């Protein structure tokens, strides 16, 4: 764009070459040439020359969001923030994997405000793993920081709502920025731009079934008029933005973001409207966001893996010689069927335990006990663990000899863990007895190396604990190991 700059004292006025204005109206259709007639002659937009200037500046700023943030909003940006804003504005898919303390949230807030102002009737949705985390983008970044630094931005905003039920920013041109938590309750929202902050914390099925269907075409008013409503090239694509810090790449369900990273990188190499950015702690150090001493303290304090993930921004994979993969561990961290013991009231009233788990054939159940006997603050607690051992077999088909089943051990499941303060050994023994009966256990595992040998394990303590009357039995029917 050709321009001439005139300087008078400290004021700078930028004007557009008249030849550019003439070329603009020469290429315009009849409706575009008569656009200024839709406004009053007493307004600036009623002047065809000024309207041409306005259209050219808006086009320039839409293609250069960083220039809009600096020239119009008056914000001061660092070089890497300029690059991020520019690439976010010209791509339909933008992925940024960056280290901690790199001001990712700040750039997201600027992008959302620029997009809302330059594209009327936009609906920008900011989502994160928790609503409070996404709420900070509005309450801290937009309302407290950006609005205080840019009076122009504050004039563009009509209303900011930051209560527990609704968090949104409404602009005078009909655009809005909405905050939501990435969960199943977010269904029903619509968005021209979806920004996923810390996308690695968002489950993949939530992104696929809830967030991605948000996208729709921006309802620009001119698109409802002929002949523009028949031109598919004028329809604007929705934008997907993924922002996150690094994490393990081990093929588990919580590392799906690396699929998005690889796809964005492949599309970028094939000249598709996608972009991938990644930078480590040197950005925060070079641009004065973090001091070198602070980073050195973090490096000393943290373990090596945390430092490589959070600050070096490494994409860590597993050792091929590892016996247990991280995927195996994470899959076993989630129990699909949990157990809760009955309360004393339910036992006395004869109420059936709704959380009882039916025993399988060959299943063995244990109640493991690690007892503590000191009630002082800071001492260990007593821990009781209910464990299920499910037999696993492999079946082989043999011709004319029948099938062969070989036992391959037990699969261990922990459906319940209870931690209580140590102290009275009699009360603890009664509690163990209650769990033993409610869980339908076969054995209890006792730690009798130290003071545990003095615990009164004998006697049917559940009778004394849960019944109003009765005597203790002299012998126990427990099976201990």
N, C-alpha and C positions, 0 to 999 in steps of 0.2 A: 504494500500500500504506500503510494507516494504521499508525502506530507511535508509541510513547511512549518517551521517553528519560529515564532516571534517572541523575543524576550524583552520585557519592560520591567526594570527594577528586578524584583524577586518573583514576578508573576510570569508564568509560561502559558502561552495559548497555542494549541495545536489545531491547525485547520487542514482540511483535506483538499487536495488538488481538484479544481473544478472539472478537469477532464475526467476524473474518476466518477464524479457525480453524473456527468453527461452520459458516460458509458453505462452507468447503473440504470438510468431511465431508458436508455436505448435498448437494453436487453429485457426490460420489464414488459409484462403483458398489460392489457388495458386496465385491469383491476388494480394492479400494482402502481400504475402511473397515476391513478385517481385515488390512491390511498389517503393522501393528505386531506381530501374532501370529507373524510369521515370525522374529522376533528374541527373544532371551532377555529375561525381565523384569528381569534384572540390568544390562542395557545401556540406554543412553539411547534408542536406537531402539525399544526395547520399550515406551516410554511413548507413547501415541497423541498426546498434546499436543505432546511434543517432536518427534515424527515430523512432525506438521503444520507446526511451525515450520521444520523441516529442509526439507521439500518446498517451502514458500513461498520460503525464502531461495535454494534452488537455482534455482527458476524465475526469481526476480528477478535472480540473478547470470548466468544463461544469457542473459537479455535485455540485460544490462548488463555486458559483460566488463570494462570499465574499473573498475566498482565492485568487482568480484571481485579485480582486481589490486591495488587500493588498500586495500580493507577486509580481505580475507582474507590475501593474500600480503604486504601491508604495503609495497608498492612506491610510490614517488613518481613521478607521471607529469606531463608537461607537457600543456598544453591540447590541442595538435595530436595528441599521442599518445592522449589520451582520446578524441578524435573518431575517430581511426583504429581504435582497438580496438572502440569501440561499433559503427561501421559494418561492421567485419569480422565481428562477431558476429551481425548481423541480416540479412546478405545472403549469397546463394549464390555470387555472382560479385563479387569485389572487385578493382579495378584501381587502382594507385597509381603515378603517374609523378612522381617527386620528384627534386630536385637532389641533388648530392653533399653529404655531411656532414649529412644530415637524420635520421640514426639509424633508417633503414628496417629494418636487420637486427635492431636492438634490439627494435623493436615486433613483428617477426615472431616472435622468440624468446618474448616475453611471450604473444602470441596462442597459440602452440603449447602452452605450458604450461597456460594457462587452459583451453583447449579439452580438453586431455588429462585434466585433473582433473574438470571439470564433466560430461564425457560419457564414462563408463566404456566400455571396449572400443573406444575410438577408435584409428584408425591414421592418423597425420599424417606425410606425406612432404614433406621439404624437399629440393628439387632446384635445381641450378644448372648453369652451363656446365661447371664442373669440380668434382670431388668435394671437393678441398681447400677451395674457396671455400664450399661448402655445409657442410663439416665445421666451419668456424669458428663457425657458428651454435650448435653444441653445445659445442665445446671452449672457446670464448671467452665467448659470450653467456650460455649456460645454466649451464654447469658453474662457470666462474670468477666471472661477474658476478652473475647472478640468484640462484644458490644461496648466495652469500656475503651478499647483501643480504636474502634472505628465508629464515630458518630453517624457516618453514612449508613452503615449496616443497621444501626439501631433505628434509623428512620424508615428503613425498608421493612422492618418487622412490625406486624400489627399486634401480636399477642404471643406471650410465652407462658405455657402451662407446665408446671413441674410438681404435680401432686402424686400421691401413691397410685391413683387409678389411671391417670392420663398424663403423658409427657409428650408435648408437641410444640412446634414453633410454626406460627401462621404468618404468612407474608401478605402484603397488600395486593400483590398481583395474583393471588389465588393459590400460590404454592404452599406446601407445608412439609415440615420435617417431623416424622413420627418415630417414637422409640418403642421397641417391643422386646420382650424376652423370647429367646429362641426355644419355644416349646409348642406343644400341641394347641394351646389356648390362643395362639396368634392367628389362627385361621380367620379369613375374612378381610384381611388388609390387602390393599393394592398399592403397587409401587412402580414408578418409572426408574428408580434407582434403589438397589438393595445393597447396603453396606454391612458386611459381616465382620464385626470386630472380634479379634481372637477366635477366628473361625475354627481352630483346632478343638475348642471346647464345645462346639455345637455338634450334636450327633448327626451322622450322615442321613438317617431316615428323616430327621426334622428338616434338614436342608432340602432334601428331594421332595418330600410330600407336603411341607408347610411353607417354607420360604420361597423356593423357586417359583411356585404358582402365583406369587404376588405380582409378577411382572405383567405390565400392560402398556399399550402405546399411549404416549402423552396426548391428552385431548386438546390439541391446539384448536382454537375456534375456526381458523381458516380451513381446517381439514374437513369441516362439515359442509363446505360450500363447493359448488361446481366451478371449475373442472378439477379442483385439487383433490376432491374425495375419491377420484378414480385413479390417481397417480400413486402407485405403490412405493415408488422411490422416495416420496415425501414422508412416509411413515418412519418415525424415529424408533430405533431399537432401544430396548431397556438395557440398563447397565448393571453388571454384576461386579462388585468389589469385594475382594477377600483380603483382610489384613490380619496378620498373626505373627507371633514369634515362632521360633523353630521348635521341633519336637522329634521324638523317635520315629523312624521310618521302618516299621517292623511288620507291616501287613495286617495289623489289628484294626478293629473297627474305628478306633479313635484316632487313626492316622490317615483318614480319607483325604485330608487336605493335600497330601502329596500327589494324589491323582489329579487334582485341580492344577497344581503347580506344573506337573508334566504336560498336561493338556495345553495350558497357557503358553508354555515354552515352545511346544511344537507348533501351535498356531502362530506365534510370533515369528518363528523362522520361516513360516509359509506365507507371510505377508497378510495374515488375517488380523482383524481388529482386536488383538489380544496383546497383553503386555505382562511381563514378569520382572519384578525388581527384588533385589535382596542386598542387604548391607549389614555389616557387623558393628562392633562397638567403636571402631575407628571413626565412624560418622559422628557419634556423640562426643568423642574426644576432639576431633578436628574443629567442629563448629561450636565448641564451648558449652555443650549441654552437660557434660560430665567432666570432672577433674581427673587427672591421671592418678592422683593419690586415692581417690574414691574407688576407681576401677581396680587398683592394686589391692585395696582392702577386700573388695568383693572376691577377687581371685583367691586370696588367702583363706577367706572365710568359707567359701563354697567348695563342694567336692568337684572333681574334674569334670564329671558328666554335666552337672548343672552349669558350670562355667561355659562349657562348649555349647550347650543348648541356648542359654539365656543371653550370653554376650558375644560369643564367637559366631553364633548363628549357623552352627554346623548341622548338617543333615545326617544324623547318626543312624547307622544300620547295625545289625547284629553280627557277631562273629559266626561264621559258617560252622565252626566247630563247637558251638554252644550246645550243651545237652538239653537244656530247657530254653525254649524261645520265649520272648516276652509275650507273644500272642497266646501261648499256652497259659502263662501266668495270669494275664488279664481276663481270659475267659473263665478261669476258675475263681476269680475274685467276686463274681456275681453269683449269688445263690438264687435259684429259681423258685425254691420252695423252702420257706423258713418256718421255724417252730417257736411258739411262745408257751410257757407253762401256765397252768391255771392259777387263778388267785384263790385265796382262802375262802372268799365268799362263794365263788363258783363251785369249789369242792364241797363245801357244806350243803349247798343247795342242790347238789347232784347234777349240775349243769355239765353238758358234754363240752370238751375242749374243741373250739372251732379250728384251732391251729394244729390239731393232732395230725401226724403224718403216718399213713398206713404202712406197716412193715412189708417189705418185699421178701420173696423167698430167698433164704440164705443170708439175709441181712443181719449184721451184728451192730449193736448200738453201745456206745461207751459214754460215760460221764467222767471226764478227766478233771482232776481237782489239784489246784496249786494254792495252798492255804497260807494265810498270813495271820499273825497272832498279836501284832502291835497296832494299837489304835491311834498312835501319834500321827500328826500331819507330816506328810513327806515320806511315810513308810509305804511299802508295797501293799496292794489290795489282794484279797482272795479272788481267784478267777476259777469259774466252773465252765467247762466246755462240753457241749453235747455234740457227739460225732457219730455219723453214720458210715458204716463200711459196707459198700454194695459190691457183691461178687461180680467179677467180670470173666467171661469165658469166650473162647474162640471156637467156632464150629467149622469142622472140615468135612467135606463130602467125599466119601470113598465108594468106589464102584463095587457093587455086590457085597459090601461089607458093613453097610450102615454108616451113619454119620458119627463123627468123633468129636467130642467136646473136651477142651483142655482148659483148666482153670488158669487164669493169668493174673490172679491177685485180686485186690479190692480197690475200688474207687472211693476216696475219702471225701465226705461232704460235712461241713460244719454249719448246721442250720441255726445254732443258738450259742451265744457266749454271754456270760453274766459276770460282772465284777462288783464285789461288795467290799466294804471296809472290814479289815481284819479285827479280831477281838475274841469274843466268847466262842470257844470251840464247840460247845454244845449247840448253839444256834446255827453255826456253820454246818455241823453234821446233820442237823434237821433239814436245812435247806438242800443239802446234797441228796438226802433221802427223798425229798419232794421231787426234785428233778429226776431222780432215778425212776420214780414211779410214773410221773407224768410223761416222761420221754419213752417209757417202756424199754428202758435200757437193759442190757444183758450183763454188763460189767461196769464197775467203777475203777478208775485208775487213780491211785493215791500216791502222793509224794510223802513218804514216811522216813525220809533220810534225816531230817532235823526234828523240829518240834511237831511235825505232822504225825509222828508216831504216838503222841499223847492225846490225839483227838478221840472223843468217845464215839467210835463208829458203830459200836454194838447197840442193838435196840431198834425197835420200830419207831423212829422219832417222828414219823409223819402222823402217827396216832396221837402223840402228845401235842403236836403243833396245830393240827387241824381239827381235832375232835374236842368237844367240850369235856368229855370224860373218858376214862380208860387208863390202863396201866401199861407200862413199857414191857415189852417182851425181853426175856433174858438173852435170847439169841437172835441173830439177824439172819434174814434170808438173802442178804446181799452176796453178790459174786464179785470179789475184788481181785485186782492184779497189781 
